[in-house]
Amino acid sequence: MDLTDKLNRPLRDLRISVTDRCNFRCRYCMPVEVFGAGYSFLPRKEILRFDEIERIAKRFVKLGVRKLRLTGGEPLLRRDLAELVSKLAKIEGVDDIAMTTNATLLEKHAADLKAAGLHRVTVSLDALDADVFGKMNGVGASSDKVVAGIDAALSAGLGVKVNAVIKRGINDTEVLALAEFARSRAISMRYIEYMDTGNVNGWKLGEVVPSHELLEILLKEIPLTKATRIAGETAQRYEITEGPGFEIGFISSVTKPFCSACNRARLSADGKIFTCLFASQGMDIKNILRDGASDEEIDALLEQNWSNRADNYSEQRSSLTEDLPKAEMSYLGG
């Protein structure tokens, strides 16, 4: 089914948050001052069960979704995650199943996830330097476990991509080191402009390092050529002119918004459908499902939800949007 929204954007990608919990407290996502020891996370009974996620995913695939991505929080905190991957891998029409993770638990689970049907992982790694990485993740964690998780994923045969959110004055000194790390393993590297997600990360425009500045840093040491942009892709990619498999991409949602190409819906851990990362509210599908709705009724609701979508927050970003309420990224999944 070729379903499109009000801006003629198709539905192709579903991001599934399996938990709102995380073992990091990254400054741009879950600052420890807010998400401290007393923070109330979602109660277990409110979290979608695996069979409920599977059913919702099937309805989305019928409406055009081809890519599924598991997110969190940290998805590997969800027990028996390979079981969910196995269920999703059996859905006819799914071309790609991926997961975004901080990889601290990935070394233990990579082989099982691959065997269950996971295709690739995107690993959040904002620095290699121990002090800088500790400041970024908010709990002083070392990058050693992350690197071990990446290597385990590669050994298991999973595709691997590394993401780094760059904040001026914090980890902008790590840009080249991260690229060289990715280059040494022939994996893709993505730099993400620091975004005003949620309401508690203290976002300031002056802390954003524009992608063109990052590219200038890299070009001094690495020969790169611009790659053709793929339809619906969020990153502008650059390929190295020597050596296989290595590419660098920039996700420039602040300086060069790509709302016009966004084809993603998001399913929160407690069963709400969001049509934008910067949305304040989502459509509650969990209670509709638990109240006994038929597949046809769910299809109709999802179709109506996407057909009415007109979100383009990043293109509207200005002083007028600064105080708009937004769901936290740890709740929605990145």
N, C-alpha and C positions, 0 to 999 in steps of 0.2 A: 504494500500500500504506500503510495507516494504522498504522505501527509506533510503539509507545510504550514508555517505560522503566518502571521499577518505581514511579515517582512519577507515572505517567500523562502524561508529557511527550512530545509528538510530536517526530520528527526532521524539521527543516525547513531547517536552515542548516549549511553545511559551510565551514569556514575552512581555506584551503589555504596553508600556508607554502611558499614556493618557494625560500627561502634562509635560512640562519641568520646571514648577514653583514649589516652595516649600516655606513653612513658617519657615523652619529652615535653618541655614547656617553651617551645620556640617563641621568641619575642614577637614575631609577626603573626602568630596564630593563637597560641595559648599562653599568654604571659602569666607567670607564676603568681603575681599579685592578685590575679582574678581567679585562676584555676589552681588554687592552693589546696591544702589538706582538707579544708572544710567545704570545698565545692561540691554541689549536688549534681552528679551525673544522672543520666537517664536510668530509671529502675529497670531491672531485667524484664519485667512483664510488658514494658512498653516497647522493647526492642523487637523488631521483626524476626520471626523464626526463619530458618533456612527454606522451609517449604513455602512460606509466604513470599520471600524474596524470589524464589524460583517462579512462582505463579505470576508475580508482577512483571518479572523480566520477560516471560513468555508473551504477555500482552503487549509489552513494548516492542518486542521483536516483530510481532504481527503488524505493528504500525510503522515499521521501517528501521528500527534500531538494528545495527550490525556489530557494534562494538560495546562490550561491557567492561567496566573498570571497577574494581573493588577499592574502596578508600575507607578512611576513618575520620577522625582519630587515627590510631594506628591499627590497621586491620588485623595484624598478626596477634593482637591481644584477644581476638575473638576465637574461642576454643573450636577446634575441629574445622578450621576454615577450608581445608582441602575437600571436606565433604560438600560444602557449598560449591566450590569450583567444579567438582564432578557433576553436580546437578546442572549447573549452568552450561557446562561443556556439551551436555546432551541435547540442548535446545537447538532444533533445526533452524538454520538461518543465521546463527551467530558466527561471525568470521574471526573475531578476535576477543580474547579475554586477558585483561591486564590487571595489575595491582600497583597502587602507589603505597610506598612503605618507607619508614626510616631505616629499615634493614637490620636493626639491632637483634632481631629474632629470626632473621631470614636464613642464617647458616643452618639452623636446626630444621627448617621446614621447606627449603628450596626443592629438594628432590621429590618430596611428597606432593607439593603443589604442581610441579611439572608433570608428574605421573597422573595427577587428577585432571589435567587439561589446561592449566595456566600456560599462556604463551610468553608473557614478558612481564617485567617489573620496571617501574620507574622509582628510583631511589632518591630520596631527599638527602643531599649532602652539601651543606652550605660552606664548609671549610675543611681543610685537612690539618691545619695547624691546631694543636690541642687546645690552646688557650682561646683562640678565636672560635673554634667549634663549640667549646663549652659555653661561651657567651651567647652564641646563637641558639643553642638548644635549651638553655635555661636551667639545666640540671648538672652541668659540668661533665657530661658524658664524653668519652673519647671517640674518635672516629674509627678506632681499630675494629670494633664490632661491625660497624657499617661496611668497612672495606672487606671484612671476612664474609659478610652476607652477600656482597656483590660478587666476590670470587666464587662463593658456593652456588649462586644463581648461574653464573657462567659455566661452571662445571656441570651443573644439572641440565644445561642446554636451553635455559631461558634467555630470551632477549633482555638486554639491560640498557636502560637510559638513566642518566644522572641529572637531577634537577638541583639548581642552587638559586635561592632568593638572595639577591645582593642588596645590602643596606650600606649607604655611604657612611664611612667612618667606622664601620664594624668589620665587615668581611670583604670589602672591595680590594683588599690586598691579596686575596686568595684566587682571583680570577684566573690568572695564568696557571697557577699550580693545579687547579681543578681541571683545566683543559689538558694539561700534560698527563694528569692521572687518567683521564678518559682516553686520551690518545694511546697511552701505554697498554690499554686493554682493548683498543679498537671498538669502543662503545660510544654512543651518542651523548653529548653534553648539552644541557639546556640552561640558559640563564634567564631568570624571571625577574621582571621589575617588581619591586616591593609595592604591594597593592593595599588599598584601603578596605580590606575585607573585614566584616564584622564591625564592632563598635569599641573594642577594648585594646587594640594593638598600638594605639598612639601614633597612627600614621601621620607623617608630615611629608609634603611634596619634596622638601629639601633633602630628604633621606633616600629619595629614589635616584638610582644611577641609571640614566637612560641607556638603552641598548647600544646606541651609536658610540657612546664612550667606551663601553665594554669591547665592542668590535675594534676600536682603535688600539686598545691595549693589546688585544690578541694578535692583530695584524703585524705588530712590531716583531713578533717571534714566530708566528705560525702562518704559512701561506694558505689563504682561504679564498674560495670563489663562491659567489652566490648561487644557490641551487634554486631550481624551479619550485615555486610554491604549489603544494597539492591542495585541491579544493577542500575546504573545511578545516584545514590545518591551522593551528593557532600560532605556530612558530615560523619565523623566517629562518631558513636553514642555510648554512654555509658548509661547503665540502672542502676538505683538505686536498691539495693538489698532488699529494704523495702519500702512499700508504692506504690500505683497504679499510673500509668499515667505519672510519671516524668522521663524524660531522659535529658541527656546533650549531645550535639554534638559539634564537632570542624570542622570548615571549614578552612583547612590549605593550601590555594592556593599558599602561598609563600614557605613554608617549605616542603610540600608534594603535589605537583600539581596533579590535577585529570583530566587533559585535555582528557585523553584517554576514560573517561566515560561521557564526556559532551554531552548531547543530546538537548541543548537549542538553539533556535533562538530567536532573539529580534526584535520587531517592535517599532521603535521610534515614538514619538507623531506626527511627521511630515511625517510619512509614509516611512521610510527607513528600510530595512531588514539588520540586522547585525548578523553575525554568530559567533561572539566572543565578550565578554565584553571589550576586549582590542583592538578591531578593530579600524582603523582610518576612514574607509569609509563603507557606506552601499549601498545596491541596492535600488534605488528609485522606490517603487511600487505605491506610491500615484498618481504620474502624469500619469503613465501607466494606472491605474484604471480610473482616471478622463478623460483620452483621449478615453475611450470607449472600453478598452480591454475586450475580452470575458473571461469567467471562464477558458476555455481550454487554452487560451494564458497565463493567470496568472499562472495556474497550471504548465505549461511548464517552465516558468521563475523561479518559486520557486523550482521546481525539479532540474533545472540546477544549481541554486544558491547553494543548499544544496549538490548536487552531487559533485560539485567542491570544497567544503569546506575542508580545511586542517589545520585550525587554531589550534595552541597549544602553545599560548604565554607563559603561566605560566611554561611550561616545558623548554622554551627557555630563560626565564628571566635571564639576565646577564648584564654586563656593556655594551654589544653590543646593548641591547634593551632600554637603559635608555633614549635616546633622540628620540625614535620613536614616532610619533604623534599618539594620541589615542583620541577617542571621550570621552567627560566627562560623568561620571556615572549618573549625574542628567539628562542628555539628553537621555541616553540609558535605564535607569532603572537598578537597581542592579541585 
